[in-house]
Amino acid sequence: MPLIEMPGTGKPGVGFTNQTVLKVTPPDKVKFDFEDTGGPSAGLMMTLEIISQLQGKDLTKGYRIAGTGTIAADGSVGLIGGIQYKLMAADREKADYFLVPYTRVAADHWQDNEKIAPKDAINAVLNGFGNWSLAQQTVADLKLKPKLVPVASLQDALDFLNSLEPKKDVSAASPSPSAKAS
């Protein structure tokens, strides 16, 4: 940590930034099996599992949901590495959908294929199309089954899950999103 000149005294000192610490105590215990899951890229899926347990409902509605992405305190989903391997694992586990980290600009235009302004397109390429394009390429090249869903935030993921109609055959589905976190 570098020393700085302290205001008013001119003497050397160490500067600290005051940040709020958020502590949450759930009413019931939240349980995880971390045997095959972990690391920052599982943040989105672990957060969805916590929400599912706290609400006491299955957010997947009977679908096998897989996904990846870091999660920030503001709910934004961050990019990850090795998405092609995570997609192959999701396909092997027969996932119906795969949540892919994506930038806000790109996520706003994914369904209707709207044209994106050149400046926004450059930012999207630098900040999010990497995961998306590699995911699309991997699914196409390897003929994988999961449908890709772009998510720039936790809210995007929740909106997508809430938009799903319950799956007709739920006998083969996993009970929670974290079962396929990566």
C-alpha positions in Angstrom: 0.0 0.0 0.0 1.6 3.3 -1.0 2.1 6.2 1.4 0.3 9.4 0.6 0.7 13.0 1.9 -1.9 13.6 4.5 -4.0 16.7 4.0 -3.4 19.5 6.5 -0.3 18.0 8.0 1.8 17.2 4.9 3.1 14.1 6.7 3.2 10.6 5.1 0.3 8.3 5.9 -1.8 5.5 4.7 -5.2 6.3 3.0 -8.3 4.1 3.5 -11.5 4.1 1.7 -14.7 3.8 3.7 -17.0 1.2 2.1 -20.3 -0.2 3.2 -20.3 -3.9 4.2 -23.5 -5.7 3.6 -24.3 -8.5 6.0 -27.4 -10.6 5.3 -28.8 -13.1 7.8 -31.4 -15.3 6.1 -34.3 -16.6 8.3 -33.5 -20.2 7.3 -30.2 -21.9 6.5 -29.2 -21.9 2.9 -27.6 -25.2 1.8 -25.1 -25.8 -1.0 -23.2 -28.8 -2.3 -19.9 -27.4 -3.6 -18.5 -30.7 -4.6 -18.5 -29.8 -8.4 -19.2 -26.1 -8.1 -17.1 -23.1 -7.1 -15.1 -20.1 -8.0 -16.3 -16.6 -9.1 -17.8 -17.8 -12.4 -20.5 -19.7 -10.4 -21.6 -16.4 -8.7 -24.8 -16.0 -10.9 -26.0 -19.5 -10.4 -25.2 -19.6 -6.7 -27.1 -16.3 -6.3 -30.1 -17.8 -8.1 -30.0 -20.8 -5.8 -29.9 -18.6 -2.7 -33.0 -16.7 -4.0 -34.7 -20.0 -4.8 -34.1 -21.3 -1.3 -35.1 -18.1 0.4 -38.3 -17.8 -1.6 -39.0 -21.5 -1.2 -39.8 -22.0 -4.8 -38.3 -23.7 -7.9 -37.2 -20.9 -10.2 -36.5 -23.4 -13.0 -40.2 -24.4 -13.4 -39.0 -27.9 -14.2 -36.4 -26.9 -16.8 -32.7 -27.8 -16.5 -31.0 -24.4 -16.2 -27.3 -24.0 -16.5 -25.2 -20.9 -16.6 -22.2 -19.0 -15.6 -21.0 -15.5 -14.7 -19.5 -13.6 -11.8 -21.9 -11.5 -9.8 -21.3 -8.0 -8.4 -23.0 -6.3 -5.4 -25.1 -4.2 -7.8 -26.4 -7.4 -9.5 -24.4 -7.1 -12.7 -23.1 -10.3 -14.3 -19.5 -10.4 -15.3 -17.7 -12.2 -18.1 -15.9 -15.5 -17.5 -13.3 -17.7 -19.2 -13.8 -21.2 -20.7 -17.4 -20.9 -21.6 -17.1 -23.5 -24.3 -16.2 -26.1 -21.6 -19.1 -25.1 -19.4 -21.4 -25.4 -22.4 -20.2 -28.9 -23.2 -20.8 -29.9 -19.5 -24.3 -28.4 -19.6 -25.1 -30.3 -22.8 -23.8 -33.5 -21.2 -26.1 -32.9 -18.3 -29.0 -32.2 -20.7 -29.6 -28.6 -19.9 -32.5 -26.9 -21.6 -31.1 -23.3 -21.2 -27.7 -21.8 -20.6 -27.4 -18.3 -19.1 -24.5 -16.5 -20.8 -22.8 -13.3 -19.5 -23.5 -10.4 -21.8 -23.2 -6.6 -21.9 -26.3 -4.4 -21.3 -26.2 -3.0 -24.9 -26.0 -6.4 -26.5 -28.6 -7.9 -24.2 -31.1 -5.1 -25.0 -31.0 -6.1 -28.7 -30.6 -9.9 -28.7 -34.2 -10.9 -29.5 -35.1 -8.4 -32.2 -31.7 -8.2 -33.9 -31.8 -4.4 -33.9 -28.9 -2.5 -35.3 -26.5 -1.2 -32.7 -24.8 2.2 -33.0 -21.1 1.8 -34.0 -19.8 3.2 -30.7 -22.1 0.8 -28.7 -21.1 -2.1 -31.0 -17.4 -1.5 -30.3 -18.1 -1.4 -26.5 -20.2 -4.5 -26.8 -17.5 -6.3 -28.7 -14.9 -5.3 -26.2 -17.0 -6.0 -23.1 -19.4 -8.9 -23.8 -19.8 -10.3 -27.2 -16.7 -12.4 -26.4 -18.7 -14.8 -24.2 -21.8 -14.6 -26.4 -20.0 -15.2 -29.7 -17.9 -18.0 -28.3 -21.0 -19.6 -26.8 -22.9 -19.3 -30.1 -19.9 -20.8 -32.0 -19.5 -23.6 -29.6 -23.2 -24.5 -29.7 -23.2 -24.5 -33.5 -19.9 -26.3 -34.0 -20.6 -29.0 -31.5 -24.3 -29.2 -32.2 -25.1 -28.7 -28.5 -28.7 -28.6 -27.3 -29.0 -25.8 -24.6 -30.7 -22.6 -25.8 -28.5 -19.6 -25.0 -29.9 -16.7 -22.9 -27.9 -13.5 -22.6 -27.8 -12.0 -19.1 -26.2 -8.7 -18.1 -27.7 -8.7 -14.6 -29.3 -10.8 -12.0 -32.6 -9.2 -12.9 -32.2 -10.4 -16.5 -31.8 -13.9 -15.2 -34.8 -13.6 -12.9 -36.9 -12.0 -15.7 -36.0 -14.9 -18.0 -36.8 -17.6 -15.4 -40.1 -15.9 -14.5 -41.1 -15.7 -18.1 -40.9 -19.5 -18.6 -44.1 -21.5 -18.7 -43.8 -24.6 -16.4 -42.3 -27.5 -18.3 -44.8 -30.2 -19.1 -42.5 -33.1 -18.1 -40.8 -32.2 -14.9 -39.7 -35.7 -13.9 -36.3 -35.4 -15.5 -35.6 -31.8 -14.4 -33.2 -30.7 -11.7 -34.7 -29.2 -8.5 -32.5 -26.1 -8.5 -30.4 -23.8 -10.7 -27.2 -24.4 -8.8 -27.1 -28.0 -9.7 -25.7 -26.9 -13.0 -23.6 -23.9 -11.9 -20.2 -23.4 -13.4 
